[in-house]
Amino acid sequence: MRWGSVFQSCNPRHWVLLPVLLTLLTMDSPRPASAWSEVDPLLTSGPRTLKLLVPPHQTVNEEEELRVTVQLQGAQAPTRIFADGLPPGARWNEPSRTLTFRPDFIQGGAHHDVTFTASDGHTTARASMVLTVNDTVRPPAPRIVQRESQPGGIRLTLEQSTDTWLDSPGYAGRTFAAVVTVPLAASASYPMPVTVRLHGAGNWPPTPQQATDHFIIEPSDPNLTYWWGYSERLPRASALEGAVPPYTARRVLALLEWVLRTWPGADPERVFVEGDSMGGAGSLTLGLLYARHFAGVHATHAQTVARAHRPWRLAQLSSLWGMPEEEVPDADGLGVWSRLDLTRALRDEPEARSQFLLLEHGKDDPIIHFGTVVGRSPLTGASFYETLQEQRIGHLAVWDEGGHIEPDPWLGKYWWAEDWNPRRDPNTFLRRDLAFPAFSHSTWDGDPGSGSSGRQPWRDDSGYAGDPKVPGDTGWDGDVAGMFNRSLRWDASRLLDTHGRFVLPLRAVHGPGVSDSPRVDVTPRRVQRFRCLPGERIRWRFGQARGTVTAASDGSVTVPRLRLGEEWMPLVLERERT
């Protein structure tokens, strides 16, 4: 029976009987309970609302871990949840909807406004959380012992006292020297970059330098710890016992914290670390293992694998760290010799893979020989140069036939630099809070080689190094001088980084007589908003070329074999609609 025929045939005088009629019809045509349960929610609740359940405020102490899981209600389709405003070093795991953050000891006292955005393609929901880091680790502040005025700045000589956080219990209370140069023009409204400069063995005190456009922090490492640390048992017991805390690295970071808090004109988004020899190894170590604090690294003649030091240095470091073959694991299960294998850091640590490296090495360097970048790590089985390419690390690497101090006998010093610097270039520049492209496998890359050319015998101290004053006598094979990624550029001033779209212009600088354009793989690093799920399909477009790629297990996206021309061309990434 149709309901319409019932209403049309009923006399209005009989409408009073309608409730009874409806009851009888229902009794005659019973419906199963399951059918009612499917319909009732639609009848009673109306359209569902997408809702994020986020705790409004969370606190965490320095050097402790915070885990926050976000709940989602009302989703009727696959839903993405993005997290913005994360503090440096925090990680958002979208599949588990969990934020993980372990602030280190110089991140206390900060408040971070974190915003979560959920979208199912039709509806969007947002929720915010204030994340506060309690300042619970407070090493002694440095003391200013001398002020010197210089054109455009002030040079401060400091005395840095230690406690048991900055020093072993047996040494705590001693002092270390440091120098900080402050540009007078820097202010909160006109912030300037900060350079942390690490000296080489025996190169202290530093030569005074004018710095009118950036801060300079120059700590000291008189005990030649390679800017890391030493056994917690020293000097009362042997270094063969106990863990090896990063006491020296902590002193460097404590100075950085002091400068950033003392001068509002010191820009925390443009902090760079640099050094030569021991300082080069230290800059790589701090720049990779504490990457959250640095926008970029410039390492010259840097040892990249601690176990690959020459025999004399191995013996000296063993007195501080213990023997390589008997290393004591720390709380994370790694001994210092394995932790300071930087091929391991790039392979295993996502934070390290977000760093940009500028590297210089010499094939006739007898102190940090060229095997540091082309020799294979005994831990990972890969060379440092190979790891840069395979892990898609942002880098510019240069090598020539220079020595540890002597420049290349043909090309001279800084033959590769010209007038370009990613710290100051108006287009191709680095900031801690901006994405950049990691170039890899460029067809313009030189060939660094991997072993002997037959010109020199192997020596444990110097590898296949020749005389740095004699052109062409190096014993290493491959190109005598060459570069990775020297002529590749990006325009950070036109970067677009949103949840749904990523755009970054790219180009190649063609030198005189160069007619071909390079092909290169491009991996956006340090992405702030266009974060991808492992296995997610991403559409890309670059001029007339286009395609689809799949995000790697760490969420990174690599677009292969792009041909870069002389003119700027935007690389466009978008999410594939499902």
C-alpha positions, 0 to 999 in steps of 0.5 A: 500500500502506498502512503499517498493513496492512504492520505488521498482516500481518507475523509478529513473527518477520519484523520483523527484515526490516522495515529491508530492506522499507523500503529496497525501498519507498523505492527503488520509490517515489522522491521528488524532492529538492525534496520532501525540502528542504521537509520536512527543516527541519520534521523536524530543527529544530522550531518557529522562534524569533523573534530580534532581533540587536542590538549590545549597546553602541554609542558615538557622539561629539557632533555625529557621526551614528550608524546602527544597523540591527537584524536579525530572524531567525525571523519567519514573519509580518509583524513589528513592531519597536518601539524604546523609551528612545531619547535625545532627537533619535534617530529609529527608522525601522521599515521599514528597521529603522534607528536614527539619532542625531546628538547635539548638543554638550550630550548627551555623557556620557549612557548610554541603555538602548534596548530593541527589541521584535519581535512577529509577533502570536504571538511576542515577542522583546526585545533591549537596547542601551546607547547611550553619547554621548562628551563630545567638544565641551567649551566653557568652563564659565561662571564665577560672579562674584557670589552674591545670596541672595533669599527661597527662592533664590540669584541667580548672576551669571555670566561666560561665556567663549568658544572657537571653538565658541561664537564666531568665531575672530576673536572667541573669548576674549571674555566674555558676562554671564548670570544664573541663579536657583536655587530652594533647595527643588529636589533630585534627589528633588524636581526643578523646571522650568527656564525659559530666558528670552531678552531683547529688544533693549536689555533687559539686564540683567534685573530680579531676580525671585524663583523659589522653584519653578523655575530661571531661565536668562538669557543675553545677546545684546548684539550683537543676533544674534536669538539665532542667530549671525553669520558665521564670518569676522567681524570679520576679513572681511565677513559676505558670505563664509563660513557663519553658525554658531549661536554665540549659540544654542550659548552658550544651550545651553551654559548649559542644559547647565551648569545641568542638570549642576550642579543635580540638582534641575533637571528636564531633562524640563521645560525651557521657553524664552520671550522677547519681541520679539527674545527671542520670535524666539529662543525660537521658533528654539531651541524648534523647531530644538533641540526635543529639549531643550525641553518647550514654547515661549512666544513673544511678538511673535516674528518667524517669517520672518527675511526678513520683518523691517522694512527697518532690521532686515534691514540690521542682520542682513545685517551679521551674516548676509550679504544674504538674496539672497546667503546662503551655504549651510551644511553642510546646504545651507541658508543662515541666512535660509532656516533661520530661516524657521520655516514651513520648519522646521515643514514640513521637520523632524520634530523641530520638529513635536513642539514645543508653542507658545504665541504672542502677537501684536498687530495694532497692533504697529509693530515686529514687525507682524502680517504675521509670522503672517498673511503668506505666506513667500516660501520656503514660500508659507504663513503661519505661522498656516496652517502651524500648522494644516496641519502639525498643530502643538501650539499656543495662539495669541492676538492682540489690538489691542495694540502692541509694548509697549502692551496691548490698549486694550479688553481689557488685558494677559493678558486670555486667560490667566486662571489656566491655564498648561500648565507648571503645570496639574495635568491639562493639562501639558507634559513632554518625555517625554510625548505631548500632542494637537496641536489644529487646525482647531477650530470655536472658532478666531477669524479672524485675517484675512490682509490689509488692512481698508482702515482703514490704508495699508501701511507697510514698517515697521509693515504695517497697524498702527494706533495701539495706544492707539486701539481699533478702528483697526487696518488688519488685517482679521479679528477684532480679538482672537481665539485658537486652541485657548485652551479645549481641554484634555487630561489628561496625568495619565491618559495611556496610551501603549503599543505597542498602545494610546494613550488620552488624555482630552480636553475643552473649557472652556465659558465663560459663555453657550456652549452649542455644543461645538467640533469639532476635529482631534486629532493626538497628538504626542511619542508615546513608544511608540504609534508608527505606520508610514506608511499604517498603519490605526488604529482610534479611539474617542471616546465613541459616535463611532468610525472608522479613520484612516490614518497620514501619511507621517511616521507621525502620526495625525490623528482629524478632527472630534472634538466635545469636550464639557465632561466628560473623554472618552478618545480611544482609538487602537488598531492595526487587526488584519490 
